[in-house]
């Protein structure tokens, strides 16, 4: 995964500030390919409460401003199927965890 420990911490803190401490953050797309270069950051955020557009926008803005990286966030409420796109993303995603 092409994310540093510092980037990972920023992402997790920004997402959890908006969606709650129990939000799970997963990465999908080109950032999982260590041989790729550039590209945006694709995140799937799963939260206990129904996610809002405002939460998604504020989390994206915080990450983009701090990391100077374009961010796309897909959301779904934990325990639901979510959209077809969220299901596809989930199948190919890798959980993002706080560095040790």
Rosetta silent file (secondary structure, phi, psi, omega in degrees, C-alpha in Angstrom):
SEQUENCE: XXXXXXXXXXXXXXXXXXXXXXXXXXXXXXXXXXXXXXXXXXXXXXXXXXXXXXXXXXXXXXXXXXXXXXXXXXXXXXXXXXXXXXXXXXXXXXXXXXXX
SCORE:     score description
SCORE:     0.000 S_00000001
   1 L     0.000  132.519 -176.190    0.000    0.000    0.000 S_00000001
   2 L   -91.322   64.302  175.153    1.426    3.364   -1.028 S_00000001
   3 L  -140.296  134.287  176.968    0.745    5.332    2.153 S_00000001
   4 L   -78.353  167.831  176.816    3.243    6.394    4.801 S_00000001
   5 H   -60.979  -39.380  179.874    2.574    6.010    8.517 S_00000001
   6 H   -65.460  -42.236  177.687    2.070    9.787    8.760 S_00000001
   7 H   -63.648  -42.241  179.016   -0.448    9.770    5.891 S_00000001
   8 H   -59.588  -44.240  179.857   -2.268    6.827    7.462 S_00000001
   9 H   -62.726  -42.692  178.365   -2.562    8.672   10.779 S_00000001
  10 H   -61.373  -45.735 -178.308   -3.953   11.798    9.059 S_00000001
  11 H   -61.435  -51.151 -177.915   -6.507    9.743    7.141 S_00000001
  12 H   -63.123  -43.327  179.675   -7.703    7.784   10.167 S_00000001
  13 H   -64.089  -42.825 -179.637   -7.891   10.841   12.402 S_00000001
  14 H   -64.836  -44.762 -179.389   -9.788   12.884    9.797 S_00000001
  15 H   -66.294  -46.214 -176.931  -12.284   10.119    9.065 S_00000001
  16 H   -69.541  -26.487  175.143  -12.877    9.244   12.690 S_00000001
  17 H   -64.123  -35.424 -178.862  -13.355   12.898   13.602 S_00000001
  18 H   -89.232  -40.278 -171.666  -16.293   13.006   11.192 S_00000001
  19 H  -103.275   -8.335 -179.272  -17.701    9.475   11.356 S_00000001
  20 L   105.608  157.603 -176.026  -16.838    8.446   14.922 S_00000001
  21 L   -65.514  -20.237 -178.879  -14.103    6.425   16.586 S_00000001
  22 L   -91.638    3.577  179.832  -15.654    3.137   15.499 S_00000001
  23 L   -65.571  135.411  175.263  -15.522    3.980   11.778 S_00000001
  24 E   -98.923  134.655 -178.288  -13.629    1.439    9.716 S_00000001
  25 E  -116.196  127.086  179.190  -11.486    2.844    6.921 S_00000001
  26 E  -124.959  145.931  178.400  -10.523    0.737    3.927 S_00000001
  27 E  -106.777  137.385  173.775   -8.363    1.621    0.931 S_00000001
  28 E  -138.596  169.980  177.825   -9.139    0.415   -2.573 S_00000001
  29 L    88.505 -155.882 -169.428   -7.950    1.319   -6.049 S_00000001
  30 H   -64.475  -24.857 -179.391   -4.517    2.361   -7.286 S_00000001
  31 H   -67.835  -13.287  176.046   -3.020    3.105   -3.836 S_00000001
  32 H   -82.029  -14.996 -177.725   -2.963   -0.654   -3.173 S_00000001
  33 L   -93.991  105.857 -177.821   -0.584   -1.170   -6.100 S_00000001
  34 L   -65.399  -18.872 -179.273    2.972   -0.572   -4.891 S_00000001
  35 L   -90.150   -9.341 -179.223    4.256   -0.420   -8.475 S_00000001
  36 L   -81.678  165.181  177.594    1.867    2.366   -9.531 S_00000001
  37 L  -129.635  148.146  176.319    2.605    6.080   -9.350 S_00000001
  38 L    65.851 -154.530  178.521    0.355    9.038   -8.566 S_00000001
  39 L    91.411  163.145  178.911   -3.372    8.626   -8.499 S_00000001
  40 L   -86.391  178.159  178.785   -6.038    9.640   -6.058 S_00000001
  41 E  -107.702  115.851 -179.682   -6.835    8.076   -2.710 S_00000001
  42 E  -102.071  120.221 -178.230   -9.936    5.869   -2.763 S_00000001
  43 E  -121.705  142.313  169.123  -11.451    5.179    0.645 S_00000001
  44 E  -112.531  122.667  179.651  -14.406    3.125    1.799 S_00000001
  45 E  -112.225  123.961  176.827  -15.708    4.258    5.177 S_00000001
  46 E  -111.233  125.178 -177.497  -18.046    1.995    7.131 S_00000001
  47 E  -128.063  158.754 -179.613  -19.809    3.563   10.105 S_00000001
  48 L   -69.689  -42.040  179.383  -22.363    2.438   12.667 S_00000001
  49 L   -89.582  156.931  176.974  -24.696    5.367   11.982 S_00000001
  50 L   -59.034  125.769 -179.032  -25.974    6.225    8.511 S_00000001
  51 L   -71.845  148.004  179.014  -23.225    8.323    6.870 S_00000001
  52 L  -110.899  160.057  176.633  -24.079   11.813    5.670 S_00000001
  53 H   -62.553  -37.650  179.004  -22.893   13.799    2.688 S_00000001
  54 H   -61.689  -44.769  178.327  -21.607   16.474    5.084 S_00000001
  55 H   -59.782  -45.297 -178.880  -19.411   13.954    6.937 S_00000001
  56 H   -63.431  -43.882 -179.305  -17.993   12.692    3.670 S_00000001
  57 H   -64.739  -44.565 -178.883  -17.299   16.201    2.373 S_00000001
  58 H   -66.634  -39.620  177.583  -15.611   17.372    5.586 S_00000001
  59 H   -65.217  -45.008  178.646  -13.432   14.258    5.827 S_00000001
  60 H   -59.495  -46.858 -178.825  -12.414   14.563    2.150 S_00000001
  61 H   -60.759  -45.785 -179.494  -11.580   18.243    2.542 S_00000001
  62 H   -61.500  -43.646 -179.147   -9.462   17.671    5.661 S_00000001
  63 H   -68.570  -45.919 -179.559   -7.470   14.871    4.032 S_00000001
  64 H   -60.516  -42.704 -178.269   -7.017   16.714    0.723 S_00000001
  65 H   -69.280  -36.874 -177.669   -5.826   19.907    2.438 S_00000001
  66 H   -78.180  -43.159 -174.991   -3.408   18.110    4.747 S_00000001
  67 H   -97.237   -7.908 -177.345   -1.956   15.575    2.312 S_00000001
  68 L    53.126   49.425 -176.658   -2.359   17.578   -0.910 S_00000001
  69 L  -137.751  135.203  175.541   -3.876   14.490   -2.504 S_00000001
  70 L   -68.449  139.036 -175.312   -7.207   14.060   -4.305 S_00000001
  71 E  -128.777  136.272  170.994   -9.562   11.873   -2.256 S_00000001
  72 E  -119.830  126.797  179.356  -12.695    9.920   -3.132 S_00000001
  73 E  -118.044  126.658  173.331  -14.730    8.545   -0.235 S_00000001
  74 E  -107.772  137.604 -177.529  -17.425    5.904   -0.611 S_00000001
  75 E  -124.095  157.448  170.208  -19.540    5.260    2.471 S_00000001
  76 E  -157.852  150.009  176.347  -21.879    2.646    3.810 S_00000001
  77 E   -80.331  132.459  178.912  -23.570    1.949    7.086 S_00000001
  78 L   -57.010  137.946  178.853  -22.196   -1.121    8.796 S_00000001
  79 L    90.516   -4.682  176.551  -24.607   -4.038    8.595 S_00000001
  80 L  -112.248  164.465  177.901  -26.164   -2.913    5.310 S_00000001
  81 L   -72.461  -33.837 -174.696  -25.334   -3.967    1.788 S_00000001
  82 L    72.171 -173.654 -179.197  -24.636   -0.443    0.638 S_00000001
  83 L   -72.424  165.169  176.602  -24.480    0.454   -3.026 S_00000001
  84 H   -59.210  -39.624  179.368  -23.276   -1.927   -5.718 S_00000001
  85 H   -64.319  -41.525  178.538  -20.118    0.185   -6.007 S_00000001
  86 H   -62.429  -38.085  178.560  -19.506   -0.036   -2.234 S_00000001
  87 H   -66.425  -40.560  177.819  -19.823   -3.832   -2.412 S_00000001
  88 H   -66.171  -45.133  179.093  -17.303   -4.014   -5.268 S_00000001
  89 H   -60.478  -43.346 -178.527  -14.913   -1.668   -3.463 S_00000001
  90 H   -60.674  -38.321 -178.660  -15.270   -3.703   -0.237 S_00000001
  91 H   -65.091  -26.433 -176.408  -14.354   -6.900   -2.043 S_00000001
  92 H  -111.240    7.140 -172.090  -11.046   -5.396   -3.215 S_00000001
  93 L   -91.059  159.208  175.609  -10.265   -3.161   -0.223 S_00000001
  94 E  -124.534  132.456 -178.872   -7.636   -3.388    2.473 S_00000001
  95 E   -64.403  141.268  177.500   -8.265   -2.124    6.013 S_00000001
  96 L  -102.746  126.838 -176.932   -6.271    0.906    7.091 S_00000001
  97 L  -127.344  150.865 -179.713   -4.946    0.700   10.633 S_00000001
  98 L   -59.919  133.464  178.641   -3.070    3.084   12.887 S_00000001
  99 L   -60.630  148.286 -178.166    0.693    2.557   12.667 S_00000001
 100 L   -71.106    0.000    0.000    2.236    0.783   15.654 S_00000001
